[in-house]
Amino acid sequence: MQKGDSAKLKLLLAGISARLTKNRDFFVQADCTLVSGKKKFDAKLSRADEDYTLHFQGSDRRVDAAEFCAFFAEQAEKYDESVLTYTERSTVVTLSVTARGVQMKQAEREATAEEKAAAANPLLDSGRQYLIRVDQAAALLREIGILTADGKLKNDMIRKYNQIDHYVELVAPMFEQDDSDEIVLLDCACGKSYLSFVMNYYIHEVLHRRCRVIGVDIKEHVIDESRAMAKRLGYHNMTFICADLRTYQPPKNVTAVISLHACDIATDLALGTAIRAKAKYIACVPCCHKELLDQYTMPGLEPLTKFGVFKARFNDVLTDSMRALKLEAEGYKVSVVEYISPLDTPKNLLIRATRTGKVNHRAKAEYDAVRRTLGTTSELDRRCAELDNEFFITDEDLMG
C-alpha cells in the first residue's frame, strides 16, 4: 500500500471508529474479508457488554473502537486485498483496500425479496407514500405482528398498518424541525410499545437522526415483553421502565412525549409527565374517559344530559377539550385532529402540542373559569398543582 493510500485509510478508519463509539446502540456488525492469493480469511466484530468482541482465526478478544480499526489497518498492510463491511441499522459502509487504492462507499440496506413481495400487496393504498415502508421495515413489522413469519402482509392487519403510518405522518413535522443532537422520545403508558418501536424506526432509519426511546408502563409483563422485542430487533437505544407515572421522574432532556390510547387518567398522567419534563413536543391519542363523568355539571343545560349516552358523549368532548386548553395554559401551542376514520375507532383524536416556553395567561384564565362552571378536578389538575407546589417550595428554599 502506497503512502498516500495509507494516509487515506487512516482517515477513513477514523470515521469508522467515530461511528463505533458514537453509534454503538445502532451497530449491527462489522465483517472483514482478507485475501492473500487464493486464500481468504474472515474476521467479525460483534457487540459485547461494554466494548466489542473481535472474532479472528478461531479466537475471540475484547476490543474498543480504536483497537478494531488498528487491527484492520494492520491486516490491510499484510494482505493483497482487504474489505471491511460495517453495518448499522439501515446503513452499510464498505471500505476496501486493493491494488487500485482505498475506497469507501455508503448505502442504505437493500430490500430483500420477501420485503419487496410484501410491499406489492394489492390491498395497500398504491397512491400513498408510506413512511414505514414494508419493503424496508420487514423485521420491525414482523415483530409487531403486521407481517407473517415468512414476510407476507396480513390482510387483517392492513387497517392497523395504515393507522400506524398515518400517526407517524401527523407527528413527523415535530421531529423534522427539531434541531437536538439526540432526540429523546418518552412513551407514557406504552403498553406493548408498538408505537415506540415504530417511532424509533422512523426517527433513526427514515430521518437518520440519533435517538433514544424510553417506554414507561405500570404493568411488568408488558415491559418484559417490550424488552424482549427490543432485544430481538437489536434496538439497543430503547429502555423500558416499569413504573407508576404518578411517581415517575422523567429525564430532563425529553424531546417528545407520546401516548397512544392510554386509558382514562393514564392520558392525564402522560400529559402531566410531559409538562413536568418540559417536553418540546406532545402527541397524545386519548382513550376511554371516565374520571369527569360523575363530576361535571352544565348549569342551565341539564336537560341535554339527562340521557346517559348524551352525558357520556358530552364527557368525552369536555375531557379532551379541557386537556387541550390546559396544555395551552401551560405554554403549549396546541392542535387537535382526527388521525384516522371514526369508523375504525371513535377514539381517534390526536392532540399535538409544541412548547412555547411562555405561560398563556388568557388560556389559564379561560381554563379556570371552565373548571369553576363545570365543577371538575382532573388528574391533570392534580399533577400540575403538585408541580406548582414543588416550584414554590424550591423558590422558598432558595430565598431562605
N, C-alpha and C positions, 0 to 999 in steps of 0.2 A: 504494500500500500504506500502510495506516494505521500510526501509530507503534507501537501495541500489536502489530500483526502483524509489524512489522519486528523487534521485540524477540523475539517468539516464534520467528521464522525464524532469528535469530541463535543462539538457544538450541538449536534442533533441529539446525542445521548443526554446532554444536559436537559434538553426539553423532555425526554422520556423520564429522566429522574424526577423532574418537577411534577410531571403527571403522577408518577408513582407515589410521590409524597403528598401532593395536594388532593388528588382524586382517588385516594385509596378506597373510599366507600363505593366507588363506581367501577373499580378494577374487576375484570373477569379473569384474564390470564395473559401470560406472555410466553410465546414459543420461539425457540431459536433453532434454526436449521444450519448446521455447519458441514461444508462439503470439502473433502480433500480427495482429488482424483475421482474415483468411482465410489468412494466410501462416504457415507452420510451419517452424521451424528446429531442427536436431538437433545435439547435442554428445555426445561419448562419451569416457569416461575408461577407459584400459586400463593394465595393469601395464607398467612399464619396469624397467630393471636395478635401480636404487636407489629411484627415485620412481615417478611415474606420467606417462603421456602424455595430454594433452588434445587431442582432435580437434574442431575447430570452424571452420566456414566455410572449408574447404579447406586449413587449416593445422594443423600439429602443434606443440605446445610441451610441454616438461617442466615439471611442477608437483609440488608436495608436497600433502599433505592440506589444509593451511590455505589454500593458494593456490586449490585447486579449489573449496573451499567459498566463498571470497571471490568467485570467478568466478560461481558460481550466484547468490549474494546480489545481485551487481551486475546480472545479467541479469533477475532477478526484479523489480527496480525498473523495468526498461525495458519489459517485455512484459506483455500482458494476462493471460497465463496461463503458468505455468512448472511443470514436473513433473520431479522427479529420482527416478529408479528406481535404487536401489543394490542390487546383488546379491552376496551371499556364497554360499558353498556351503550349500545347504538353506534360505537365508533371503533374503527380498526385502523391502526397505524402500522405501516410496513416500512422497515428500514433495511436496506440491502447494501452489502459491500461486495463488489465484484471487481473484475479486472477493468470494467468500464467506469468504475468510480463508486462514489457513495450517493445513494438516492433515498429519498423518503417520500411516501405518499400517504394521504389520509382519506378515508372514505367512510360513509355510513354503511352499516351492515346491510347486506343484500337480503331481500326476502327469500324464504325457502319456497319450494314448490307447493307445499301444503298451505303456506300463508297466502300465496297468490291464488290458489284454488278457493280458499275460504272467502277471499275478497271478491271473488267473481260470483258470489251468491246472488241470484236474480231477485231475491226479495229485499235486498238492500236498496236504499234510495240512490239510484245512479246519478241523480243530479246534485247530490250533497257532497261537499268536501269534508270528509271525516277528519277530525283532529287525532283521534285514536284509531289509526288505520289497522284493519285486520291483517293486511299484508306486511305489517311491521311490528305489531304488538301481540303476536300469537301467543307467546309464553304467558304474558300478563292475562290476556283474555281467556286462555285455557284455565289458568289458576283461579279466576273468579267465576268460572262457570259459563262464560259466553260461548266458548268453543268446546267441542268434544275432545276426547283424548287424542284422536287422530287428526285434529286440526280443522274439523268442519264446524261451520257456524250453526248453532242450534236454532231451529226455526222458532221455538217458543221463547227464545231469548233475544230475538231481533228487536222487539219493542224496548226491552231493558237496555240493550246496547245503544239504541238511538237516544234514550233518555240520558244515559251517562254522557254520551258525546255532546248532547245539547247543553248539559250542565257545564261541561268544560268550555264550550263555545261562549257561554254567557259570562263566565268568570275570567276567561282568558285575558281580556284587556287589563285587568288588575295586575297581572304578572308581566305582561308585555311592557307596561310602562314603568315597572319598578326598577330601581337602579341599585338595589342592595348587592353587596358582594356575594351574599348567600341568602337565598330565600328560605325562611323558616316557616313551615306550614304546620299549624296545630289543628287537629281534627278532634273536636269535642263530642263525647258520646259516640265514639267512632264505630261501635258495633263490630261487625266483621271487617270493617276498614276497606271495603271495596273502593270507596271514593278516595281514600288516602292513597291507595296503590295507583289508581288511575291518574290522580293529580301528580304524584311522584313521577310517573312515566312521562306525562305531558311536559312538566317543567324541565326535566333533565333531557329526555330524548327528543322532544319536539322543539322546545325553546333553547335547548343547550345551555341551561343555567345550572349553577351549583345550587343544591337544595338539601334541606334536612327536614324530615317529616316526623311529627310526633302524634301518636294516637293515644287518646285517653278514654277509658271506659271503666265503669264500676264493676262490670261483670268479668270475673277472672277467666272464664272459659273462652270468651271471645278474644281476650287479649292473648291468651296462649295460642289460639288458632291464628291470629294475625301474625304473631312472631314466627310461627311455623311457615306461614305463607311467604313472609319476607325472606326467610332462610332458603326456601326452595327456589325463589326467584333470584336470589343473590342481591337483594335490595338492602345493602348494608347501611344505607343512610337513613333507615327507618328505625324508630324507637317506639315501643308500645308500653304504656304505663297503666296499671290497674289502680285507679284512684277515684275518689268522690270529688266531683267538680266543686262541691261546696267548700272543700278544704285544699284543693289542688292549687299549688303556686306555679303559675306559668313562667317560662323563662322571660327575660327582659327584652329580648330581641326578636319577638314574634313578628313576622311579616304579615301573615294572614291567619284568620280563624275560619274554619269551615265546619258546617254541621248539616247533616242530611237526615231528615225525619227523626230527630231526637224527640222523644215522646214528652208531651206536656211541659212540665217545668224544666226538663233537661235542655230545652231550647233556651230558656231564660238563663240557665246556668252557663250555657255556651256563650251567650251574649255577654253575660257578666264577666266571664273569664276573658273575653276579647277586650272589654273595656279596661279590666284590671291590667292586662298585658299591654295596653295602648297599641293594639294591633293596627297596622296601617289599613288593612282590608278585612271585611267580613262578608262571607257568603253563606247564608243560612236558609235552609228549607224546613220550616216548622212542620210538625205532625199533629197528633191529636191535641186538643185544647180542653182542659178540664178545670184548671185552677180558678178561673174567674167566673165560671158558670153560675155558681151559687152566691157569688159576691155582688155582681153588678146589678144596678137598678137604672131604669131610664125614666126619670121623673116626667110625668105628663104623657109618656108613650107606653105605659104598662100594658094597655090592650094589645099592642103589637107583639108582645112576647108571652101572651097567655097560653099559647100552644108550645109545647116543649120543643118541637122541631124548629120553630122560628127562634126560640130563645137560644138554642144551641148554635144555630147558624149566625145569629147576631153575635154570639160569643166568639166564634171563630174570627169574624171580621174585626171585632173590637180588640181582641187579644193581639192580633198581628199588627193592626193599625197603631196600637199603643206601643208595641215594640219598636216600630219604625220611628214613631215620634220621640220615644225615649233615646234612641240612638242619635237622632238629630240634636236633642238636648245635651247629649254628652259630647257633642262636637264632631259628629259624622255627617257626611253628605250621603243621603240615602235614596235608593231607587228600589221599586218593587215590580217584579214582572212575573207572568206565568211562564214557567220554564218548560212545561210540557202541556199536552192537552188535558183538560179536566176529565176526558173520557178514560184516560189512563189511571188517574187518581185525582180526587178532589183536593188533595194536599199537594198542590202544585205551585205554590207561591215561593219565589226566590227573593229574599231580602238581601240586597247588596249595599254595602256601606264603605265609604272611604274616609279615613280620619283627616280632619282639617287642622286639628290641634287647637281649636278655639271653641269655647263654650258658646252654645247658641241660646242666648237669654230669652229670645222670643219663643223658641220651641220649648224651653224649660217652663216658662210661664203657662204656655198652652197645655203642656202635659200635666202640670199640677192642677190646672183648672178642670181638665177632663177627669182626672182621678177623683177630685172632690165631688164632681157631678155624679160619677158612676159609683163611688164608694168602694173602690177596689184597691188592693195592695197585692202586687205580684212578687214572685220570687226574684225577678229582675230588680224590682224596687228595693228589696231587702239586700241584694248583693251590692247594689250601688250605694245604699246607705252605709253598709259596712265599710266599703271602700272610702267613703267620705269621712267616716269616723277615724279610720286609720290615718288618713292625711291630716286630720285635725289634731290627733294625738301627737303625730310626728312634729307638726309645727309647734305645738305647745312645748314639747320636749326640747326642741331646738331653741325656743325663746327662753326656756329655763336655764 
